[in-house]
Amino acid sequence: MNISLGRVIILVKDYDDALEFYKKNLSCKVIMDSTNEAGQRFVHTGFGDTTETGIWFLKADTDEELQRVGHQTGGQPMMVLYTDAFDNVYARLRENNVTIYREPVDTPEYKCLHFLDLYGNEIVLVELKT
């Protein structure tokens, strides 16, 4: 049996603001951006050449959903991103004034830092040293 991760869903207040943040800071690309006949917009973004895994931005519409934007995980990290260019991504985050929640840690096995997206979701960035 094969199981694979498709999308992580992030509640957002505005699709275009979320796309801009993730493109500008993490070099995300649009996998899908479409609107159906009912006016529902579907925005999926991802990393690299794959279209199989990524992030699905879901616009918060109800009061309850709006309260959860930026707090979907109850104060825990929302996701972990792996990179082979930690220093470059870190420099881009700093250049764009992204909030670094936990400064970089450099160990013999990995480098990591925690940062916040535009809504306050905590993301962990890791580069494994192999």
Order of alpha helices (4+ residues) and beta strands (2+ residues): beta-alpha-beta-beta-beta-alpha-beta-alpha-beta-beta-beta
